[in-house]
Amino acid sequence: MALTQRLEFRQSQSLVMTPQLMQAIKLLQLSNLDLTAFVEEELERNPLLERASDGPEAPVAGEPAMEPAEFSDADGPGSHGDDAGGEHVEMASGSAGDSFEPGPEEWLNRDLGTRTEIEQTLDTGLDNVFSEEPAEAAARAAQDAAPTAYTEWGGGASNDDDYNLEAFVAAEVTLGSHLAEQLAVAFSAPVQRLIGQYLIDLVDEAGYLPPDLGQAAERLGASHRDVEAVLAVLQKFDPPGVCARSLSECLAIQLRELDRYDPAMRALVEHLDLLAKRDIASLRKLCGVDDEDITDMIGEIRRLNPKPGLKFGAARTQTMVPDVYVRPGPDGGWHVELNSDTLPRVLVNQTYYTKLSKTIRKDGDKSYFTDCLQNATWLVRALDQRARTILKVATEIVRQQDGFFTQGVAHLRPLNLKAVADAIQMHESTVSRVTANKYMATNRGSFELKYFFTASIASADGGEAHSAEAVRHHIKQLIDAESPSAILSDDTIVERLRASGIEIARRTVAKYREAMRIPSSVQRRRDKQSMLGNALSAPAVSSDRSRDPAPA
């Protein structure tokens, strides 16, 4: 087999991911908050980009507000343009008047100028006019070195451009900082402070420590006794129940704080699993109390805080801002529109680029501004394309799920990404990116766009398939309508659904029920019977108390 060399020409097509294309794909899946942050970064980076309100036709911020202020000051009620008013202004401005003598406050508030101006006025040095002792000279020098304006100390108002009001906002107190402040007061020994600070760093946002602190003792090189001694002090810190290693220990700490941790309450706290199962009979036997006492004890447990650390430094809840609005139309249809408040408005400053291109001589500067112009143009186009794509996908979702908007969640149809992508002639990945982190405000509430994409469940009679979300809603309606004497099991729910034309397996019912955090039929029977018993015993207890004789 001979080896030879030859030249060949081949023609092929390939998709090249340019930076502009990657940027357009990235913008599709950004939420409105992330998109605003991205555009702000581009505005700082690109000198040819500007906000739509910052154009040459827009007024400069601050100037329109200054003109009425100047006009009102000059022609306000206190000034009528007469001679007396003019003389008053002239004398108050510091001009010489024959019969005007400043009062003490005017002398104190008068600006005498700098040291150099005063020496030029007096035609001699201040040291020759005012003799000073060495101590007085040192005190005056220290006073001159101190800040002369109140704003230099961080307070007061200022008209400077670097005045930042956010610098005066108080920092949020976190759980760690709150515990560290108490640690500095509780311990004086450096070793105990070191152990305490290490344990505070292990506390999670709910206020709990890991169950096993043996690794902490080994890493610190301290004995278990020292760690337990420091831990006992930390568990007395505010908020009550902090630095606990389990839920039982957290509740016990709070009960000790309330002086309610007696033997009966201790038995109840140590058997919280029975309380979760509503096994009141076993709890009553373990605690050695009657029905009325066990009801009061359970009420005290419910009033405690199982996660005491959440009130410190909790994550701020951000308001969901919809990207799309859906409103009923006048013709009985639905009107879909974008939320213009979430769309950043940016423009390319072509005038500025034209002026720069005439004055720039260096090749490096020309290439830099050319790249800036291309990036700015691509960004404006990408934002426009993103808005059009979101509107197109949202319109198709509304068309596909018309039954949901008209009659409710029970009429939600099965829908996948491919159905929407084929309808609008786009790729499934594009639809997936568009529906990520986007919300739609409707007449039935605000929903994420991905909420309308649900799996399909076959119909029992071979008809149209049912949406998984609609089946979940049907299951929840059946469970909410059940009576305490006739609790529906999963098998019974399957039979009810099949009678309604929904073919579903028992394990699917159990999966949907657990996803909605609905307990099993055994647990629901205990809960509803317990609630029914409490409701029936409440009037009897009140009537017995009403028959008690009044104290003498």
C-alpha positions in Angstrom: 0.0 0.0 0.0 1.6 3.2 -1.2 1.4 6.4 0.8 0.8 9.6 -1.3 0.1 13.2 -0.6 -2.8 15.1 -2.2 -4.9 18.2 -1.8 -8.6 18.1 -1.4 -11.4 20.7 -1.1 -14.4 19.9 1.1 -17.5 22.0 1.7 -19.4 21.6 5.0 -21.7 23.5 7.3 -21.1 24.0 11.0 -22.5 26.2 13.7 -20.0 28.6 15.2 -20.8 29.9 18.7 -19.7 33.5 18.4 -19.5 35.7 21.5 -22.6 37.5 20.4 -24.6 34.3 19.9 -23.5 33.1 23.3 -24.6 36.4 24.8 -28.0 36.1 23.2 -28.5 32.6 24.5 -27.4 33.7 28.0 -29.9 36.6 28.0 -32.8 34.2 27.2 -32.5 32.3 30.5 -31.9 35.3 32.8 -34.6 36.5 35.1 -35.6 40.1 35.1 -33.4 40.9 38.2 -30.4 39.2 36.7 -31.0 40.9 33.4 -31.1 44.3 35.0 -27.8 43.6 36.8 -26.2 42.4 33.5 -27.3 45.6 31.7 -26.0 47.8 34.5 -22.6 46.1 34.1 -22.6 46.7 30.4 -23.6 50.4 30.8 -20.5 50.8 33.1 -18.2 49.0 30.7 -19.4 50.3 27.3 -19.2 54.1 26.8 -21.4 54.0 23.7 -24.3 52.5 25.6 -26.8 54.7 27.5 -30.2 54.4 29.0 -33.2 55.5 27.0 -33.8 58.3 29.6 -30.2 59.6 29.4 -30.4 60.8 25.8 -29.6 64.3 24.6 -33.3 65.2 24.5 -33.7 64.2 28.2 -33.2 66.9 30.8 -30.2 66.7 33.0 -31.0 65.5 36.5 -31.1 68.3 39.0 -31.2 71.3 36.7 -35.0 71.5 36.4 -35.4 71.2 40.1 -33.0 74.1 40.7 -34.8 76.7 38.6 -38.0 76.7 40.6 -36.0 76.9 43.8 -34.0 79.9 42.6 -37.2 81.5 41.4 -39.1 81.0 44.7 -36.2 82.2 46.7 -35.9 85.4 44.7 -39.6 86.2 44.2 -41.1 84.5 47.3 -43.4 86.0 49.9 -40.6 87.4 51.9 -39.3 89.6 49.1 -41.4 92.2 47.2 -38.7 94.0 45.4 -38.9 97.3 47.4 -36.1 99.5 48.6 -36.3 98.2 52.2 -35.9 94.6 51.1 -32.9 95.5 49.0 -31.2 97.3 51.9 -31.9 94.3 54.1 -30.3 92.0 51.7 -27.3 94.2 51.2 -26.6 94.6 54.9 -27.1 90.9 55.6 -24.7 90.0 52.9 -21.9 91.7 54.8 -21.7 95.1 53.2 -20.8 98.2 55.3 -23.8 100.0 56.8 -23.8 103.2 58.8 -26.1 102.1 61.5 -25.7 98.3 61.3 -23.8 96.6 64.1 -23.7 92.7 64.0 -25.0 90.9 67.1 -23.1 88.2 68.9 -24.5 85.4 66.7 -23.5 87.2 63.5 -19.9 87.6 64.8 -19.7 83.9 65.7 -21.2 82.8 62.4 -19.2 85.2 60.2 -16.5 83.5 58.1 -13.2 85.4 58.7 -11.4 83.5 55.9 -8.2 81.5 56.0 -5.1 82.4 58.0 -3.4 83.8 54.9 -6.3 86.1 54.0 -6.4 87.4 57.6 -2.7 88.1 57.6 -3.0 90.0 54.3 -5.9 92.1 55.7 -3.9 93.0 58.8 -0.6 93.4 56.8 1.2 91.4 59.5 1.4 87.9 60.9 -1.0 86.6 63.5 1.8 85.6 65.8 2.7 89.3 66.0 -0.9 90.3 66.8 -1.9 87.5 69.2 0.9 86.2 71.3 0.4 82.6 72.5 1.9 80.4 75.1 3.4 77.1 73.9 0.5 75.1 75.4 -2.1 77.3 73.8 -0.3 77.1 70.4 -0.3 73.3 70.6 -4.0 73.2 71.5 -4.8 75.5 68.5 -2.7 73.3 66.2 -4.6 70.2 67.3 -7.9 72.0 66.8 -6.9 73.0 63.3 -6.0 69.4 62.4 -9.5 68.2 63.5 -12.3 68.1 61.0 -13.9 71.5 60.6 -17.2 70.4 59.1 -19.8 68.2 60.6 -20.1 66.2 57.5 -16.4 65.1 57.9 -17.4 63.2 61.0 -20.0 61.2 59.0 -23.1 63.1 59.9 -25.2 66.0 58.6 -26.3 67.0 55.2 -24.0 67.8 52.3 -24.4 68.9 48.7 -21.2 67.1 47.6 -21.4 64.5 44.9 -19.7 61.9 47.1 -22.4 62.1 49.7 -23.8 58.6 50.0 -27.0 58.1 52.1 -26.5 54.3 52.0 -23.4 54.7 54.2 -25.7 55.5 57.1 -27.9 52.4 56.8 -27.5 50.0 59.8 -26.1 46.6 59.0 -28.3 43.6 59.5 -27.7 41.7 62.7 -26.9 38.1 62.0 -27.2 35.2 64.4 -23.5 34.7 64.5 -22.8 38.3 65.4 -25.5 38.3 68.0 -24.0 35.2 69.7 -20.5 36.6 69.4 -21.5 39.7 71.3 -22.9 37.6 74.1 -19.8 35.4 74.0 -17.5 38.4 74.7 -19.4 39.1 77.9 -19.9 35.5 79.1 -16.3 34.4 79.0 -13.0 36.0 80.0 -10.6 33.2 79.4 -9.1 33.1 75.9 -9.5 29.3 75.7 -13.2 29.3 76.5 -13.7 32.2 74.0 -11.9 30.2 71.3 -14.1 27.1 71.9 -17.2 29.2 72.0 -16.4 31.0 68.8 -15.7 27.7 67.1 -19.1 26.4 68.2 -20.8 29.5 67.1 -19.3 29.1 63.6 -20.9 25.6 63.5 -24.4 26.9 64.2 -26.7 26.8 61.2 -29.3 29.3 60.2 -32.0 27.6 62.2 -29.8 27.8 65.4 -28.8 24.2 65.6 -25.4 22.6 66.2 -24.2 19.2 64.7 -25.4 16.2 66.8 -21.8 15.0 67.4 -19.2 17.5 68.7 -16.4 15.0 69.1 -14.8 16.2 66.0 -14.8 19.7 67.2 -13.0 18.7 70.4 -10.4 16.9 68.4 -9.8 19.7 66.0 -9.5 22.2 68.9 -7.3 19.9 71.0 -9.6 20.4 73.9 -11.3 17.8 76.2 -14.9 16.9 75.8 -15.6 18.2 79.3 -14.4 21.7 78.3 -16.5 21.7 75.1 -19.6 20.6 77.0 -19.0 23.3 79.7 -18.8 26.0 77.0 -21.8 24.6 75.2 -23.9 24.7 78.4 -23.3 28.4 78.6 -24.0 29.0 74.9 -27.4 27.3 75.3 -28.4 30.0 77.8 -27.8 32.7 75.2 -30.5 34.7 73.4 -32.6 33.5 71.6 -33.8 30.7 73.8 -33.2 27.3 72.4 -30.2 28.3 70.3 -27.1 26.0 70.1 -29.2 22.8 70.6 -28.3 19.6 68.9 -31.8 18.2 68.4 -35.4 19.3 68.4 -35.9 17.7 71.8 -33.0 19.6 73.3 -34.1 22.9 71.7 -37.6 22.6 73.3 -36.1 21.5 76.6 -34.0 24.6 76.7 -37.0 26.9 76.1 -39.0 25.0 78.7 -36.2 25.5 81.3 -36.2 29.2 80.5 -40.0 29.2 81.2 -39.5 27.1 84.4 -41.9 24.4 82.9 -39.5 21.5 82.5 -41.0 19.1 85.0 -40.8 15.3 84.8 -44.1 15.0 82.9 -43.0 17.6 80.3 -39.6 15.9 80.1 -41.3 12.6 79.2 -43.3 14.4 76.5 -40.3 16.1 75.0 -38.4 12.8 74.9 -41.2 11.1 72.9 -41.9 13.7 70.2 -42.3 10.8 67.7 -45.5 9.8 69.5 -46.7 13.4 69.4 -46.1 13.5 65.6 -48.2 10.3 65.3 -51.0 11.7 67.5 -50.7 8.7 69.8 -52.2 10.6 72.7 -53.0 7.5 74.7 -49.4 6.4 74.9 -48.2 9.9 75.7 -50.8 10.2 78.5 -49.5 6.9 80.0 -45.9 7.8 79.7 -46.4 11.3 81.3 -48.8 10.0 84.0 -51.3 12.8 83.4 -55.0 13.0 82.5 -56.6 14.2 79.2 -56.8 17.8 80.3 -53.2 18.0 81.4 -51.8 16.4 78.3 -53.9 18.8 76.1 -52.4 21.8 78.0 -48.8 20.3 77.7 -49.2 19.8 74.0 -50.4 23.4 73.7 -47.3 24.7 75.5 -45.1 22.7 73.1 -46.8 24.2 70.1 -46.2 27.7 71.4 -42.4 27.1 71.4 -40.1 28.1 68.5 -38.6 25.0 66.9 -36.1 27.1 64.8 -35.0 30.0 67.0 -32.3 31.2 64.7 -34.4 32.1 61.7 -35.3 35.5 63.1 -31.6 36.6 62.8 -30.2 37.2 59.4 -32.9 35.4 57.5 -32.8 35.6 53.7 -34.7 38.5 52.4 -37.8 37.6 50.5 -37.8 39.1 47.0 -41.0 40.1 45.5 -41.9 38.1 42.4 -42.2 40.5 39.4 -44.1 39.0 36.5 -42.6 39.1 33.0 -45.9 38.7 31.2 -49.5 39.9 31.9 -52.5 37.9 30.7 -55.8 39.8 30.8 -59.3 38.9 29.4 -59.8 40.5 26.0 -63.0 42.3 24.8 -63.8 39.5 22.3 -63.7 36.7 24.9 -60.1 35.8 24.3 -56.9 36.6 26.2 -54.6 39.6 25.8 -50.9 38.8 26.4 -48.4 41.6 26.9 -45.0 42.0 28.3 -44.3 43.8 31.5 -42.5 46.9 30.3 -41.2 47.7 33.7 -38.9 44.7 33.6 -37.4 45.5 30.2 -34.2 47.5 30.4 -34.2 50.4 27.9 -30.8 51.0 26.4 -29.7 52.9 23.3 -26.6 53.1 21.1 -25.1 56.7 21.2 -24.3 57.0 17.5 -23.7 60.8 17.8 -21.0 60.3 20.3 -19.4 57.6 18.1 -19.4 59.9 15.1 -17.7 62.7 17.1 -15.1 60.3 18.4 -14.3 58.8 15.0 -13.4 62.2 13.7 -11.0 63.0 16.5 -9.4 59.6 17.3 -6.0 59.1 15.6 -4.6 56.0 17.3 -5.4 52.6 15.8 -5.8 51.0 19.2 -8.4 53.6 20.2 -10.3 53.2 16.9 -10.5 49.4 17.3 -11.6 49.7 20.9 -14.5 52.0 20.0 -15.4 49.9 17.0 -15.7 46.9 19.3 -17.8 48.9 21.7 -20.1 49.9 18.9 -20.5 46.3 17.8 -21.2 45.0 21.3 -23.7 47.8 22.0 -25.6 47.0 18.7 -25.6 43.3 19.5 -26.9 43.9 23.0 -29.8 46.1 21.8 -30.7 43.5 19.2 -30.4 40.6 21.7 -32.7 42.4 24.2 -35.2 43.0 21.5 -35.1 39.4 20.3 -35.4 38.2 23.9 -38.6 40.2 24.5 -40.1 39.0 21.2 -39.3 35.4 22.0 -40.8 35.6 25.5 -44.0 37.1 24.1 -44.2 34.5 21.4 -43.8 31.6 23.9 -46.2 33.1 26.4 -48.8 33.6 23.7 -48.6 30.0 22.6 -48.9 28.8 26.2 -52.0 30.8 26.7 -53.5 29.4 23.5 -52.6 25.8 24.5 -53.9 26.2 28.1 -57.1 28.2 27.4 -59.1 25.8 29.6 -57.0 26.6 32.6 -57.5 30.4 32.3 -61.3 30.0 31.7 -62.3 27.2 34.1 -59.4 26.5 36.5 -56.6 24.1 37.3 -58.9 21.1 36.8 -58.8 21.8 33.1 -55.1 22.1 32.7 -54.0 20.1 29.6 -50.9 18.0 29.3 -48.2 20.1 27.6 -44.5 19.6 26.8 -41.8 21.7 25.3 -41.9 20.0 21.9 -45.5 21.0 21.4 -44.8 24.7 22.0 -41.5 24.6 20.0 -43.2 23.0 17.0 -46.1 25.6 17.1 -43.7 28.6 17.1 -41.1 26.9 14.9 -38.3 27.1 17.5 -36.0 24.6 19.1 -37.0 22.9 22.4 -33.8 24.2 24.1 -34.9 27.8 23.2 -38.3 27.3 24.8 -36.7 25.7 27.8 -34.4 28.8 28.3 -37.3 31.2 27.8 -39.5 29.5 30.4 -36.7 29.4 33.0 -37.1 32.0 35.8 -40.0 33.8 34.0 -43.4 34.4 35.6 -46.9 35.1 34.2 -49.6 37.1 36.0 -53.1 35.8 35.3 -56.6 36.2 36.6 -55.9 33.1 38.7 -52.7 34.2 40.2 -49.0 34.4 39.2 -47.3 31.2 37.9 -43.9 30.3 36.6 -44.0 29.5 32.9 -42.8 26.0 33.6 -45.9 25.4 35.7 -48.0 25.0 32.5 -45.8 22.1 31.2 -47.1 19.0 32.9 -47.0 15.2 32.2 -49.9 13.4 30.7 -51.9 10.6 32.4 -53.9 8.3 30.2 -57.7 8.3 30.3 -59.5 5.2 31.5 -62.0 5.3 28.6 -59.4 6.0 25.9 -60.3 9.7 25.6 -58.2 12.7 26.0 -55.3 12.4 28.4 -55.3 14.3 31.7 -52.7 16.7 33.1 -50.7 15.5 36.1 -51.4 18.9 37.8 -55.1 18.4 37.2 -54.9 14.9 38.7 -53.1 16.3 41.8 -55.8 18.9 42.2 -58.5 16.1 41.9 -56.7 14.0 44.6 -56.5 17.0 47.0 -60.2 17.7 46.5 -61.1 14.1 47.4 -59.0 14.1 50.5 -60.3 17.5 51.7 -63.9 16.3 51.3 -63.4 13.1 53.2 -65.1 12.7 56.6 -63.3 11.6 59.8 -65.3 8.4 59.9 -64.6 7.5 56.3 -60.9 8.2 55.5 -59.9 7.4 51.9 -57.0 5.0 51.4 -54.8 5.2 48.3 -56.6 2.2 46.8 -60.0 4.0 47.3 -58.6 7.1 45.7 -57.5 5.0 42.7 -61.0 3.6 42.4 -62.6 7.1 42.6 -60.2 8.4 39.9 -60.9 5.5 37.6 -64.6 6.1 38.0 -63.9 9.7 36.9 -62.1 8.5 33.8 -58.5 8.8 35.0 -56.3 5.7 34.7 -53.6 5.9 37.4 -51.6 3.5 39.5 -51.6 3.3 43.3 -47.9 4.2 43.6 -48.5 7.3 41.5 -51.3 8.4 43.9 -48.9 7.9 46.8 -46.2 9.9 45.0 -48.5 12.8 44.3 -49.9 12.7 47.8 -46.4 12.8 49.4 -45.4 15.6 47.0 -48.4 17.7 48.3 -47.3 16.8 51.9 -50.5 15.0 52.7 -50.1 12.3 55.3 -51.2 8.7 54.9 -54.7 7.5 55.6 -53.7 6.2 59.0 -52.2 9.5 60.1 -55.1 11.5 58.7 -57.6 9.3 60.6 -55.7 10.1 63.9 -55.4 13.8 63.1 -59.1 14.2 62.2 -60.4 12.1 65.1 -58.2 14.1 67.5 -59.5 17.4 66.2 -63.0 16.1 66.4 -62.5 15.0 70.0 -61.0 18.3 71.0 -64.0 20.1 69.4 -66.5 17.9 71.3 -64.7 18.2 74.6 -64.3 22.0 74.5 -68.0 22.8 75.2 -68.2 20.2 78.0 -65.2 21.7 79.8 -66.6 25.2 79.5 -70.0 24.1 80.9 -68.3 22.3 83.8 -66.4 25.4 84.6 -69.6 27.5 84.5 -71.2 25.3 87.1 -68.3 25.7 89.5 -69.3 27.8 92.5 -67.8 31.3 92.6 -64.9 31.7 95.1 -65.9 33.2 98.4 
